[in-house]
Amino acid sequence: MAVAAVEQDRPTTFGLVTGLTFVAALAIALVVRGNAVVGIAAPFLLFVPLEKLFALRPQRVFRHGLLTDLTHLLVNNLFSTALGIALVVAALIPVFWIRNMNIVGSLPATVAIPLAAALVVVGNYWGHRLTHTVPFLWRFHAVHHSIELMD
């Protein structure tokens, strides 16, 4: 019985690769977006106490699978951001001349802000839907759905 417990605690190849991927993604996030630390730390400081207070089932903060979840979060966001920027630029090249009309600049803030928020929500919906329907994207997104025990 003691041998099985020792073998379980040893790092696996998958665990090492996941850990290295997480460290690399975190380093890239910090280089690309220096304020990424705040974006990671703030939700952690907000939600960990809330999860401890209102836990469905008690569990450790640094639980098994946390590294996989964090790696997915960072890598997915890096790829999503890069792909999103590339797609927006590619899609706008044919209609770049519209910028000269300054349509957004002529809108009052009370219209421009809700319009921008609606476009973000619609874009996120369709982007997420594509990750479920395009097999190549699903391979990356499936990690998000592979959790065995919901927090």
Protein Blocks (a to p, Z undefined) as FASTA:
>chain_A
ZZmmmmmmpccfklmmmmmmmmmmmmmmmmmmmmlmmmmmmmmmmmmmmmmmmgfbdcdf
klghklmmmmmmmmmmmmmmmmmmmmmmmmmmmmmmmmmnommmmpcfklmmmmmmmmmm
mmmmmmmmmmmmmmklmmmmmmmmmpfbdZZ
